[in-house]
Amino acid sequence: MLRKAQIGGASWIDETRISTYSGMEDFSQYGPSIAVDSSDYLHVVWDGKCYGYTGVQIWYAKYAISWADPVRISTYSGMEEYYQEYPSIAVDSNNYLHVVWHGMATGYTYNEQIWYAKYAISWVTPVRISTYSGMDGCDQYYSSIAVDSSNYLHVVWRGKATGYTSYYQIWYAKYTISWADPVRISTYSGMDGYDQQSPSIAVDSSNNYLHVVWHGKATGYTDQDKVWYAKYTVSWAIECLQATGRNRFPNARWSRHPSSNIPNAGVDYIFTEGTASPYDIYWDRRGSPFPVAPPTVTTQAVSSIEETTATGNGNIIVVGNEYCTKRGVCWNTTGNPTVADSKSEEEGSFGIGAFTRPMTGLSPGQHYYVKAYAYHSAGYGYGTQVEFTTKPNPPTSLWTKGTGAEKTMVRRKVGSYPTSVSDGDQAYFDTGNSFNDTSLSPATHYYYRAWSYKTGAPNSGYSDEYAQDDEWTFAEAHAPVADGDLIGIAIIKRR
């Protein structure tokens, strides 16, 4: 049965039976492997029986606008008499099909061998690729195939051979214009003394480097099976990926189509963690298997704005397939800031999520432009620009404007100081350094407070702190006098 996901996997349609060759309904069908080509046509291979074939055979079915009848591709002489099992399929850039599996045939009737079949305009007769010395007298199992950007083929499997007849090893063979002799890649110390099993291969898109995972034991890791990783650049290098517990059956992600399923510069894989029942399925990666793009960041409004400090706010919403190593905010007074301007930054390993950064060394009453950002190997990602204005400093006296202020607001009140910029009466609100406060009442005690003002600053533009003073007006004289004493004057002049 095959089931299809729609709308990005949000829903599944009902299963479709594709093993429809005559008589298949009376026999078991196993081990399917699927690939998609550049036209989004599906290609499936599996092993199964039907009438007319003594052994299990390898079958192929294609979906274009509907499922075609299966065809048998295990056509090497004598294969119909023996079991052919566990096929693996890959599609190259020409939409040619490549299938490998293990089985017996005429001339190889005692031990399973690794076979390869290709479809260009028709299926060619399978060829044996497990050709290392002695392999024809030993069992070879569980092959996995991948294709690089040059359409070279890469196959791995587990098997025995001359010099390695006691324990299964992991072998690799490459096709360029012909099949090269297999090489053993399970070369970590002591691996030749333990079975190595279940290999899976991927080819990356950056350099056509090879990535192979499997499970087995080795020197220093003899308690239980571990997941191992071999990478080929100019030679094979091996390391243990899952060193704790019992970890088995890794399966690397790879297919030529769609291209997004080709790992970028590493490998990601799933495996069974089987230390204790119930077993679990885990996902892991090595290197950077997904194409790395600069992170996507948003900038939120600046908060906690004071005269010389503020708090920048950002949010990493997409990491771009690699953890960010830096995040922060940058700012300037001219617009479109970058990290070449003032910045507040932290280093570490950061995924998606909101963050804050302190902004210090600011000037009072200054207008700033701010962007949040994050960084990893693909470069910087910036959020959109936000703007803010710092608070002005308060007046240093009733008539000395604070740093960064545009205007001074002076409020007066009788009996007590004004408590805010809206309390009492406005005596003055302008840019000057002095004024005459007239229309006051005689013999009255006036209380004055002055705030700095800057357009766009928090707190409606006003400074938090203030300057203050108080004065009495002169009392009005009872009668005029000749020597020029003040008569009926109620004026305060402040500088």
C-alpha positions in Angstrom: 0.0 0.0 0.0 1.1 3.6 -0.6 -0.3 6.6 1.2 0.1 10.2 0.0 0.3 13.4 2.0 -1.4 16.5 0.8 -1.0 20.2 1.6 2.5 19.9 2.9 1.7 16.8 5.0 -1.3 18.4 6.7 -3.5 15.5 5.7 -3.2 12.0 4.2 -5.3 10.5 1.5 -6.3 6.8 1.7 -3.9 4.1 0.9 -3.5 2.8 -2.7 -2.5 -0.8 -3.4 0.2 -0.8 -6.1 1.4 -4.4 -5.9 -1.2 -5.3 -8.6 0.7 -7.8 -10.7 -1.4 -10.9 -11.3 -1.3 -13.2 -8.3 0.5 -10.8 -6.0 -2.6 -10.6 -3.8 -1.9 -14.2 -2.7 1.7 -13.6 -1.6 3.5 -11.2 0.8 5.2 -8.1 -0.6 8.0 -6.5 1.4 10.7 -3.8 1.6 9.5 -1.0 -0.5 11.7 1.9 -1.5 10.5 5.1 -3.2 11.9 8.0 -5.2 10.5 10.9 -7.1 11.9 12.4 -10.4 12.1 16.0 -11.6 8.6 15.7 -13.1 7.2 14.6 -9.7 6.5 11.1 -11.0 6.8 8.4 -8.4 9.0 5.3 -8.7 8.7 2.4 -6.2 10.6 -0.9 -6.0 9.9 -3.7 -3.6 10.5 -7.5 -3.1 7.6 -9.9 -3.4 6.3 -13.1 -4.8 3.7 -14.0 -7.4 2.8 -17.0 -9.5 5.4 -18.2 -11.9 8.5 -17.3 -9.7 9.9 -19.7 -7.1 11.8 -17.0 -5.3 11.0 -13.5 -4.2 11.6 -11.0 -7.0 12.3 -7.3 -7.3 9.4 -5.3 -8.7 9.0 -1.8 -10.0 5.9 0.4 -10.4 5.6 4.0 -11.7 3.0 6.7 -11.0 2.5 9.4 -13.7 -1.2 10.2 -13.7 -2.1 6.7 -12.4 -0.2 3.6 -11.2 1.2 1.4 -14.0 1.3 -2.3 -13.7 4.4 -3.6 -11.9 7.3 -5.0 -13.9 10.0 -7.5 -12.7 13.5 -6.0 -12.9 15.4 -8.9 -11.3 16.1 -10.5 -14.7 19.6 -11.8 -14.4 19.8 -15.5 -15.3 18.4 -17.7 -12.6 17.2 -14.9 -10.4 13.6 -16.2 -10.7 14.6 -19.3 -8.8 16.1 -17.4 -5.8 15.1 -14.7 -3.3 15.9 -11.1 -4.3 15.4 -8.7 -1.4 15.6 -5.2 0.1 15.9 -3.0 -3.0 17.0 0.7 -2.8 16.2 3.2 -5.6 17.7 6.5 -6.7 16.8 8.9 -9.5 19.6 10.9 -11.2 19.4 14.4 -12.9 18.4 12.8 -16.2 15.5 11.0 -14.5 17.2 7.6 -15.0 16.5 5.0 -12.4 19.1 3.1 -10.4 18.2 0.2 -8.2 20.4 -2.1 -6.0 19.4 -5.1 -3.9 20.8 -8.4 -2.7 20.0 -11.9 -4.0 21.3 -15.0 -5.6 21.4 -16.0 -9.3 23.0 -18.5 -11.7 26.7 -18.8 -10.7 26.0 -17.3 -7.3 23.7 -19.9 -5.8 25.1 -20.2 -2.3 25.6 -16.6 -1.1 23.6 -13.4 -1.5 25.3 -10.8 -3.8 24.7 -7.1 -4.4 23.1 -6.4 -7.8 22.5 -3.2 -9.8 19.9 -2.4 -12.5 19.4 0.8 -14.5 16.5 2.2 -16.4 17.1 4.7 -19.1 14.7 3.9 -21.9 14.3 0.3 -20.6 15.5 -1.9 -17.8 19.0 -3.3 -18.4 20.0 -6.8 -17.2 21.3 -6.5 -13.6 25.0 -6.7 -12.9 26.8 -7.8 -9.8 28.8 -5.1 -8.0 30.0 -7.0 -4.9 33.3 -7.9 -6.6 35.8 -7.7 -3.8 38.0 -10.8 -3.5 36.0 -13.6 -1.9 32.7 -11.8 -1.9 31.2 -14.4 -4.2 31.7 -17.0 -1.5 30.2 -14.8 1.3 26.8 -13.2 1.9 26.2 -9.5 1.0 23.2 -7.7 2.4 21.2 -4.5 2.7 22.5 -2.1 0.0 21.8 1.7 -0.1 22.3 3.9 -3.2 22.8 7.6 -3.8 23.7 9.7 -6.9 25.9 12.8 -7.0 25.6 15.9 -9.1 27.8 14.3 -11.8 25.4 11.3 -11.9 28.0 9.1 -10.4 26.6 6.3 -8.3 27.5 5.5 -4.8 26.5 2.2 -3.1 27.1 0.8 0.4 26.2 -2.5 1.9 27.2 -5.0 4.6 29.1 -8.1 3.7 32.0 -10.5 4.2 35.0 -11.1 2.0 38.5 -12.4 1.9 40.2 -11.4 5.2 36.8 -10.5 6.7 35.0 -13.8 6.8 33.9 -13.8 10.4 32.1 -10.5 10.8 30.1 -8.4 8.4 31.8 -5.1 7.4 30.6 -2.0 5.6 31.6 -1.8 1.9 31.4 1.0 -0.7 31.5 0.9 -4.5 31.4 3.8 -6.9 30.3 4.0 -10.6 31.7 6.6 -12.9 32.0 5.0 -16.3 32.2 1.5 -14.8 32.0 0.0 -11.3 35.1 0.4 -9.2 36.3 -2.4 -6.9 34.5 -2.2 -3.5 36.5 -0.8 -0.5 35.9 -1.5 3.2 35.0 1.7 5.1 34.3 0.2 8.5 37.9 0.8 9.5 37.6 2.1 13.0 39.9 0.2 15.4 38.4 -3.2 16.2 35.4 -3.1 13.8 36.7 -6.1 12.0 36.0 -8.1 15.2 32.3 -7.2 15.3 29.3 -7.2 12.9 28.6 -3.8 11.2 25.1 -3.5 9.9 22.4 -1.4 8.3 24.4 1.2 6.2 22.7 4.2 4.7 24.3 6.7 2.3 23.8 10.4 1.3 25.7 12.7 -1.0 25.8 16.4 -0.1 25.1 19.3 -2.5 28.1 21.4 -1.6 31.0 19.2 -2.7 29.6 15.8 -3.5 31.0 14.6 -0.3 29.7 11.2 0.9 28.1 10.5 4.2 27.4 7.0 5.5 25.8 5.9 8.7 25.5 2.4 10.2 25.5 0.6 13.5 28.0 -1.7 15.1 30.7 -2.2 17.7 34.4 -1.3 17.8 37.3 -0.9 20.2 36.1 1.2 23.2 32.4 0.7 22.2 31.9 -3.0 22.9 29.0 -2.9 25.3 26.2 -2.3 22.7 25.7 -1.3 19.1 26.5 2.4 18.3 25.7 4.6 15.4 28.8 5.3 13.3 29.5 7.9 10.6 32.0 7.8 7.8 32.6 10.9 5.6 34.5 10.9 2.4 36.2 14.1 1.2 39.5 13.0 -0.2 39.6 10.0 2.1 37.3 8.3 4.6 37.1 9.6 8.2 35.1 7.7 10.8 33.6 8.7 14.1 31.0 7.4 16.6 27.8 9.6 16.6 25.8 7.9 19.3 28.2 6.6 22.0 25.7 6.1 24.9 23.3 3.2 25.0 22.2 0.9 22.3 21.5 2.7 19.0 20.7 1.0 15.7 19.2 1.2 12.2 20.2 4.7 11.2 18.7 6.0 8.0 20.2 9.1 6.2 18.0 11.6 4.4 18.7 11.8 0.7 17.1 11.9 -2.7 18.1 13.7 -5.9 14.6 15.1 -6.3 13.3 17.4 -4.9 16.7 19.2 -4.6 15.7 20.4 -1.1 16.1 16.8 0.0 19.8 16.8 -0.8 21.8 17.6 2.4 23.8 20.7 2.1 27.1 20.1 3.8 26.6 17.2 6.2 24.1 14.6 7.0 20.9 14.2 9.0 19.5 10.8 9.9 17.0 9.0 12.1 17.8 6.0 14.3 16.3 3.7 16.9 17.4 4.2 20.5 17.0 0.7 21.8 18.7 0.7 25.2 15.5 -0.3 27.0 12.0 -1.0 25.9 9.9 0.8 24.7 12.3 1.9 22.0 12.3 5.4 20.5 13.0 7.0 17.2 15.5 9.9 17.3 16.7 12.4 14.7 20.2 13.8 14.6 22.6 15.6 12.3 26.2 16.1 11.6 27.6 19.2 9.9 25.1 21.5 8.2 22.8 19.2 6.2 20.3 21.9 5.4 21.1 24.9 3.1 22.2 27.7 5.4 20.6 31.1 4.9 21.0 34.3 6.9 18.7 34.3 9.9 15.3 36.1 9.8 15.0 38.7 12.5 12.3 41.2 13.5 12.9 44.4 15.5 10.5 45.4 18.2 10.0 48.9 19.7 12.7 50.1 21.9 11.7 50.1 25.6 12.9 51.5 28.9 14.0 54.7 27.3 15.9 57.0 29.5 18.3 60.0 28.9 21.4 57.9 28.1 20.1 54.3 28.1 17.4 52.2 26.5 16.6 48.5 25.8 16.7 47.1 22.3 14.3 44.3 21.5 14.5 41.7 18.7 13.2 38.3 17.8 14.9 35.5 15.7 12.0 33.9 13.9 14.0 31.7 11.4 17.5 30.6 12.2 18.3 29.6 8.6 19.2 26.0 9.4 22.1 26.8 11.7 22.2 28.1 15.2 23.1 31.8 15.5 26.4 32.6 17.1 25.7 36.3 17.6 22.6 38.4 18.2 22.1 42.0 19.2 20.9 45.5 18.2 22.7 48.2 16.3 21.9 51.9 16.1 22.9 55.3 14.7 21.5 58.8 14.3 21.4 58.9 10.5 19.3 55.8 9.5 19.8 52.2 8.3 22.2 51.1 11.0 24.5 48.1 10.7 27.0 46.3 13.0 29.6 48.8 11.8 27.7 51.4 13.9 27.1 51.4 17.6 25.9 48.0 18.8 25.1 45.8 21.8 25.9 42.2 21.1 26.1 38.8 22.8 27.7 35.6 21.6 26.6 32.0 22.1 24.3 29.5 20.4 20.9 30.9 19.8 17.8 29.4 18.2 14.5 31.1 17.5 13.1 33.4 20.2 12.9 36.9 21.5 15.9 38.7 23.0 16.8 42.1 24.6 20.0 44.0 24.6 21.0 47.1 26.7 21.8 50.2 24.8 24.2 52.5 26.6 26.2 55.6 25.9 23.3 57.4 24.3 22.9 61.2 24.2 19.9 62.9 25.9 17.2 64.2 23.6 18.6 62.4 20.5 16.7 60.7 17.8 18.0 57.2 17.0 17.5 54.5 14.4 17.7 50.8 15.5 17.8 47.4 14.0 17.9 44.0 15.7 20.2 41.4 14.1 21.6 37.9 14.3 24.6 36.2 12.7 25.9 32.7 11.7 28.1 31.3 8.9 25.6 32.5 6.2 25.9 36.1 7.4 23.9 38.7 9.2 20.1 38.9 9.2 18.6 42.3 10.1 15.2 43.3 11.3 13.3 46.3 10.0 14.3 49.7 11.4 12.6 51.3 14.3 13.1 54.8 15.7 13.1 56.4 19.2 14.2 59.6 20.9 15.9 59.6 24.3 14.6 61.8 27.1 16.1 65.2 27.5 18.0 66.1 30.6 16.0 68.3 33.1 16.8 72.0 33.4 19.8 72.6 35.6 18.0 75.7 37.0 14.7 77.3 36.2 16.2 79.0 33.1 19.1 76.7 32.1 17.8 74.2 29.5 18.6 70.6 30.0 20.9 68.8 27.5 18.9 67.7 24.4 15.9 69.9 25.2 14.1 71.8 22.5 11.9 73.9 24.9 11.3 74.5 28.5 7.9 74.1 30.1 7.4 76.3 33.2 4.4 75.8 35.4 3.4 77.9 38.4 1.0 77.3 41.3 0.0 79.1 44.5 0.4 77.2 47.8 2.5 74.3 46.5 4.7 73.2 43.6 3.0 71.9 40.4 3.1 68.1 40.5 3.2 67.6 36.7 3.3 69.4 33.3 -0.4 69.7 33.5 -0.8 70.9 37.0 -1.2 74.6 37.9 -0.9 77.3 35.2 1.5 77.4 32.3 3.8 80.3 32.8 6.1 79.6 29.8 6.6 77.0 27.0 9.2 78.0 24.5 12.9 78.0 23.5 14.2 81.1 25.3 16.4 81.6 28.3 14.3 84.2 30.2 10.8 85.7 30.4 8.7 88.2 32.5 5.8 86.6 34.3 3.1 89.2 34.6 -0.5 89.4 35.7 0.4 88.0 39.1 -1.4 88.9 42.3 0.4 91.1 44.9 1.8 89.7 48.1 1.4 86.1 46.8 3.7 83.2 47.2 4.2 81.5 43.8 5.8 78.1 43.2 7.5 77.3 39.9 8.7 74.1 38.3 10.4 73.7 34.9 10.7 70.6 32.7 12.7 70.0 29.6 10.8 69.1 26.4 11.9 67.1 23.3 9.6 66.1 20.5 9.2 62.4 20.2 10.7 61.6 23.6 8.9 59.3 26.1 6.7 60.7 28.8 5.0 62.9 26.1 8.4 64.5 25.4 9.1 65.8 28.9 12.0 65.1 31.2 11.3 63.0 34.3 13.1 65.4 36.6 12.6 69.2 36.9 14.1 72.4 38.3 12.1 74.5 40.8 12.0 77.9 42.6 9.5 80.0 44.5 9.0 83.8 44.9 6.8 86.3 46.6 5.2 89.2 44.8 5.5 92.7 46.4 2.6 93.9 48.5 0.5 96.7 47.0 1.1 100.2 48.7 -1.7 101.8 50.6 -1.1 105.3 49.1 1.3 106.7 46.6 4.5 108.3 47.9 6.7 110.9 46.3 10.0 109.1 46.5 8.9 106.5 43.9 8.0 103.5 46.0 6.4 100.7 44.0 2.6 101.2 43.6 0.4 98.3 42.7 3.2 96.3 41.0 3.1 92.5 40.9 5.9 91.5 38.6 8.5 88.7 38.9 11.4 88.6 36.5 13.5 85.4 36.5 16.7 84.7 34.7 
